[in-house]
């Protein structure tokens, strides 16, 4: 009977450790997902800014060529 009690206590301790680990991993997973969402958002913003800059540079080149042809 004493051996069974000790085994139950050991099992309970292992379950508690697993519960703690599960909570910690869930928190870490949530944090990583939030970080990933932020990075995806930042990437989209950078791509948009890059496209805008490319368009502006192309427009400037077109204007410069037009001025060169008119000169």
DSSP file (Angstrom, degrees, kcal/mol; ACC not computed):
  #  RESIDUE AA STRUCTURE BP1 BP2  ACC     N-H-->O    O-->H-N    N-H-->O    O-->H-N    TCO  KAPPA ALPHA  PHI   PSI    X-CA   Y-CA   Z-CA
    1    1 A X     >        0   0    0      0, 0.0     4,-1.9     0, 0.0     5,-0.1   0.000 360.0 360.0 360.0 -40.7    0.0    0.0    0.0
    2    2 A X  H  >  +     0   0    0      1,-0.2     4,-2.1     2,-0.2     5,-0.1   0.876 360.0  53.1 -65.7 -37.3    2.8    2.4    0.8
    3    3 A X  H  > S+     0   0    0      1,-0.2     4,-2.2     2,-0.2    -1,-0.2   0.885 107.9  50.8 -64.7 -39.3    4.5    1.6   -2.5
    4    4 A X  H  > S+     0   0    0      2,-0.2     4,-2.4     1,-0.2    -2,-0.2   0.893 109.0  51.3 -64.9 -40.4    1.2    2.4   -4.4
    5    5 A X  H  X S+     0   0    0     -4,-1.9     4,-2.2     2,-0.2    -2,-0.2   0.909 110.3  48.8 -63.0 -42.6    1.0    5.7   -2.6
    6    6 A X  H  X S+     0   0    0     -4,-2.1     4,-2.4     2,-0.2    -2,-0.2   0.895 110.9  50.4 -65.3 -40.4    4.6    6.6   -3.6
    7    7 A X  H  X S+     0   0    0     -4,-2.2     4,-2.7     2,-0.2    -2,-0.2   0.900 109.9  50.5 -64.7 -40.2    3.9    5.6   -7.2
    8    8 A X  H  X S+     0   0    0     -4,-2.4     4,-2.7     2,-0.2    -2,-0.2   0.897 110.5  49.3 -64.6 -39.5    0.8    7.8   -7.2
    9    9 A X  H  X S+     0   0    0     -4,-2.2     4,-2.3     2,-0.2    -2,-0.2   0.910 111.8  48.7 -65.1 -41.4    2.7   10.7   -5.8
   10   10 A X  H  X S+     0   0    0     -4,-2.4     4,-2.3     2,-0.2    -2,-0.2   0.919 112.5  48.2 -63.6 -43.2    5.4   10.2   -8.5
   11   11 A X  H  X S+     0   0    0     -4,-2.7     4,-2.5     2,-0.2    -2,-0.2   0.910 110.9  50.8 -62.7 -43.1    2.8   10.0  -11.2
   12   12 A X  H  X S+     0   0    0     -4,-2.7     4,-2.4     1,-0.2    -1,-0.2   0.898 110.1  50.1 -62.1 -40.5    1.1   13.2   -9.9
   13   13 A X  H  X S+     0   0    0     -4,-2.3     4,-2.2     2,-0.2    -1,-0.2   0.908 110.8  49.4 -64.9 -41.4    4.4   15.0   -9.9
   14   14 A X  H  X S+     0   0    0     -4,-2.3     4,-2.4     2,-0.2    -2,-0.2   0.904 110.6  50.3 -64.3 -41.0    5.1   13.9  -13.5
   15   15 A X  H  X S+     0   0    0     -4,-2.5     4,-2.6     2,-0.2    -2,-0.2   0.915 109.4  51.4 -62.8 -43.1    1.6   15.0  -14.6
   16   16 A X  H  X S+     0   0    0     -4,-2.4     4,-2.4     2,-0.2    -2,-0.2   0.912 110.3  49.1 -60.5 -42.1    2.2   18.4  -12.9
   17   17 A X  H  X S+     0   0    0     -4,-2.2     4,-2.6     1,-0.2    -2,-0.2   0.910 111.4  49.4 -63.7 -41.4    5.5   18.8  -14.8
   18   18 A X  H  X S+     0   0    0     -4,-2.4     4,-2.6     2,-0.2    -2,-0.2   0.890 110.3  50.5 -65.2 -38.4    3.8   17.9  -18.1
   19   19 A X  H  X S+     0   0    0     -4,-2.6     4,-2.4     2,-0.2    -2,-0.2   0.918 111.4  48.2 -64.1 -43.2    1.1   20.4  -17.4
   20   20 A X  H  X S+     0   0    0     -4,-2.4     4,-2.6     2,-0.2    -2,-0.2   0.923 112.9  48.1 -62.4 -43.8    3.7   23.1  -16.7
   21   21 A X  H  X S+     0   0    0     -4,-2.6     4,-2.8     2,-0.2     5,-0.2   0.908 110.5  51.8 -63.4 -41.9    5.6   22.2  -19.9
   22   22 A X  H  X S+     0   0    0     -4,-2.6     4,-2.3     2,-0.2    -1,-0.2   0.915 111.4  47.0 -61.3 -43.6    2.4   22.2  -21.9
   23   23 A X  H  X S+     0   0    0     -4,-2.4     4,-2.5     2,-0.2    -2,-0.2   0.926 112.8  49.1 -63.9 -44.6    1.5   25.7  -20.7
   24   24 A X  H  X S+     0   0    0     -4,-2.6     4,-2.5     1,-0.2    -2,-0.2   0.916 112.8  47.3 -62.4 -42.9    5.0   27.0  -21.3
   25   25 A X  H  X S+     0   0    0     -4,-2.8     4,-2.7     2,-0.2    -1,-0.2   0.883 111.1  51.4 -66.9 -37.4    5.0   25.5  -24.8
   26   26 A X  H  X S+     0   0    0     -4,-2.3     4,-2.4    -5,-0.2    -2,-0.2   0.917 111.5  47.6 -64.8 -42.0    1.6   27.0  -25.6
   27   27 A X  H  X S+     0   0    0     -4,-2.5     4,-2.4     2,-0.2    -2,-0.2   0.923 113.6  47.5 -63.2 -44.0    2.7   30.4  -24.4
   28   28 A X  H  X S+     0   0    0     -4,-2.5     4,-2.6     2,-0.2    -2,-0.2   0.905 111.6  50.7 -64.3 -41.1    5.9   30.2  -26.5
   29   29 A X  H  X S+     0   0    0     -4,-2.7     4,-2.4     2,-0.2    -2,-0.2   0.912 110.1  49.8 -62.5 -43.5    3.9   29.0  -29.5
   30   30 A X  H  X S+     0   0    0     -4,-2.4     4,-2.2     1,-0.2    -2,-0.2   0.917 111.6  48.8 -60.9 -44.3    1.5   32.0  -29.1
   31   31 A X  H  X S+     0   0    0     -4,-2.4     4,-2.3     1,-0.2    -2,-0.2   0.907 111.2  49.4 -63.5 -42.4    4.4   34.4  -28.8
   32   32 A X  H  X S+     0   0    0     -4,-2.6     4,-2.5     1,-0.2    -1,-0.2   0.890 109.9  51.1 -65.2 -39.0    6.1   32.9  -31.9
   33   33 A X  H  X S+     0   0    0     -4,-2.4     4,-2.5     2,-0.2    -1,-0.2   0.904 110.0  49.4 -65.1 -40.6    2.9   33.1  -33.9
   34   34 A X  H  X S+     0   0    0     -4,-2.2     4,-2.2     2,-0.2    -2,-0.2   0.916 111.5  49.5 -63.5 -42.0    2.5   36.8  -32.9
   35   35 A X  H  X S+     0   0    0     -4,-2.3     4,-2.4     1,-0.2    -2,-0.2   0.901 110.5  50.4 -62.6 -40.7    6.0   37.5  -34.0
   36   36 A X  H  X S+     0   0    0     -4,-2.5     4,-2.5     2,-0.2    -2,-0.2   0.917 109.3  50.7 -64.0 -43.0    5.5   35.8  -37.3
   37   37 A X  H  X S+     0   0    0     -4,-2.5     4,-2.2     1,-0.2    -1,-0.2   0.904 110.7  49.8 -60.9 -40.8    2.3   37.8  -37.9
   38   38 A X  H  X S+     0   0    0     -4,-2.2     4,-2.7     2,-0.2    -1,-0.2   0.918 111.1  48.7 -64.7 -42.8    4.3   41.0  -37.2
   39   39 A X  H  X S+     0   0    0     -4,-2.4     4,-2.5     2,-0.2    -2,-0.2   0.892 110.4  50.9 -65.3 -38.9    7.1   40.0  -39.5
   40   40 A X  H  X S+     0   0    0     -4,-2.5     4,-2.1     2,-0.2    -1,-0.2   0.909 111.8  48.2 -63.5 -41.2    4.6   39.1  -42.3
   41   41 A X  H  X S+     0   0    0     -4,-2.2     4,-2.2     2,-0.2    -2,-0.2   0.926 111.9  48.5 -64.9 -45.1    3.0   42.5  -41.9
   42   42 A X  H  X S+     0   0    0     -4,-2.7     4,-2.5     1,-0.2    -2,-0.2   0.896 110.3  52.5 -62.1 -39.7    6.3   44.3  -41.9
   43   43 A X  H  X S+     0   0    0     -4,-2.5     4,-2.7     1,-0.2    -1,-0.2   0.914 108.2  50.4 -62.8 -42.7    7.3   42.4  -45.0
   44   44 A X  H  X S+     0   0    0     -4,-2.1     4,-2.1     1,-0.2    -1,-0.2   0.908 111.0  49.2 -62.5 -41.1    4.1   43.5  -46.8
   45   45 A X  H  X S+     0   0    0     -4,-2.2     4,-2.6     2,-0.2    -2,-0.2   0.916 111.6  48.8 -63.6 -42.8    4.7   47.1  -45.9
   46   46 A X  H  X S+     0   0    0     -4,-2.5     4,-2.6     1,-0.2    -2,-0.2   0.900 110.0  51.1 -65.7 -40.0    8.3   46.9  -47.1
   47   47 A X  H  X S+     0   0    0     -4,-2.7     4,-2.3     2,-0.2    -1,-0.2   0.902 110.9  49.3 -62.2 -40.0    7.2   45.4  -50.4
   48   48 A X  H  X S+     0   0    0     -4,-2.1     4,-2.3     2,-0.2    -2,-0.2   0.926 112.2  47.0 -65.0 -44.8    4.7   48.1  -50.8
   49   49 A X  H  X S+     0   0    0     -4,-2.6     4,-2.5     1,-0.2    -2,-0.2   0.891 111.6  52.0 -63.5 -39.0    7.2   50.8  -50.1
   50   50 A X  H  X S+     0   0    0     -4,-2.6     4,-2.5     2,-0.2    -2,-0.2   0.910 109.5  48.9 -63.9 -42.4    9.7   49.2  -52.5
   51   51 A X  H  X S+     0   0    0     -4,-2.3     4,-2.4     2,-0.2    -2,-0.2   0.906 111.3  50.1 -64.2 -41.7    7.1   49.1  -55.3
   52   52 A X  H  X S+     0   0    0     -4,-2.3     4,-2.3     2,-0.2    -2,-0.2   0.924 111.6  47.9 -62.1 -44.8    6.3   52.7  -54.7
   53   53 A X  H  X S+     0   0    0     -4,-2.5     4,-2.5     1,-0.2    -2,-0.2   0.905 110.9  51.4 -63.5 -40.8    9.9   53.7  -54.9
   54   54 A X  H  X S+     0   0    0     -4,-2.5     4,-2.6     1,-0.2    -1,-0.2   0.918 110.0  49.4 -61.6 -43.5   10.4   51.6  -58.0
   55   55 A X  H  X S+     0   0    0     -4,-2.4     4,-2.3     1,-0.2    -1,-0.2   0.907 111.4  49.0 -62.6 -41.8    7.5   53.4  -59.7
   56   56 A X  H  X S+     0   0    0     -4,-2.3     4,-2.4     2,-0.2    -2,-0.2   0.912 111.2  49.0 -65.3 -41.9    8.8   56.8  -58.7
   57   57 A X  H  X S+     0   0    0     -4,-2.5     4,-2.6     1,-0.2    -2,-0.2   0.921 111.2  50.2 -63.9 -43.2   12.3   56.0  -60.1
   58   58 A X  H  X S+     0   0    0     -4,-2.6     4,-2.3     1,-0.2    -1,-0.2   0.901 110.4  50.4 -61.7 -39.5   10.8   54.7  -63.3
   59   59 A X  H  X S+     0   0    0     -4,-2.3     4,-2.4     2,-0.2    -2,-0.2   0.905 110.4  49.5 -64.7 -40.9    8.7   57.9  -63.6
   60   60 A X  H  X S+     0   0    0     -4,-2.4     4,-2.8     2,-0.2    -2,-0.2   0.911 110.4  50.3 -64.6 -41.5   11.8   60.0  -63.0
   61   61 A X  H  X S+     0   0    0     -4,-2.6     4,-2.5     2,-0.2    -2,-0.2   0.916 110.4  50.2 -62.4 -42.1   13.8   58.1  -65.7
   62   62 A X  H  X S+     0   0    0     -4,-2.3     4,-2.2     2,-0.2    -2,-0.2   0.921 111.9  47.6 -61.9 -44.0   10.9   58.6  -68.1
   63   63 A X  H  X S+     0   0    0     -4,-2.4     4,-2.7     2,-0.2    -2,-0.2   0.907 111.2  50.9 -63.9 -41.6   10.8   62.3  -67.4
   64   64 A X  H  X S+     0   0    0     -4,-2.8     4,-2.5     1,-0.2    -2,-0.2   0.911 110.4  48.8 -63.5 -41.1   14.6   62.6  -67.8
   65   65 A X  H  X S+     0   0    0     -4,-2.5     4,-2.3     2,-0.2    -1,-0.2   0.894 111.0  51.3 -64.7 -38.0   14.5   60.8  -71.2
   66   66 A X  H  X S+     0   0    0     -4,-2.2     4,-1.7     2,-0.2    -2,-0.2   0.922 111.4  46.7 -64.4 -43.2   11.7   63.1  -72.3
   67   67 A X  H  X S+     0   0    0     -4,-2.7     4,-1.1     1,-0.2    -2,-0.2   0.887 111.6  52.0 -64.7 -38.0   13.7   66.1  -71.3
   68   68 A X  H  < S+     0   0    0     -4,-2.5     3,-0.2     1,-0.2    -2,-0.2   0.894 110.1  48.5 -65.1 -40.0   16.8   64.7  -73.0
   69   69 A X  H  < S+     0   0    0     -4,-2.3    -1,-0.2     1,-0.2    -2,-0.2   0.809 111.9  49.5 -70.8 -29.4   14.8   64.1  -76.3
   70   70 A X  H  <        0   0    0     -4,-1.7    -1,-0.2     1,-0.2    -2,-0.2   0.670 360.0 360.0 -83.0 -16.6   13.4   67.6  -76.2
   71   71 A X     <        0   0    0     -4,-1.1    -1,-0.2    -3,-0.2    -2,-0.2   0.483 360.0 360.0 -79.9 360.0   16.8   69.2  -75.6
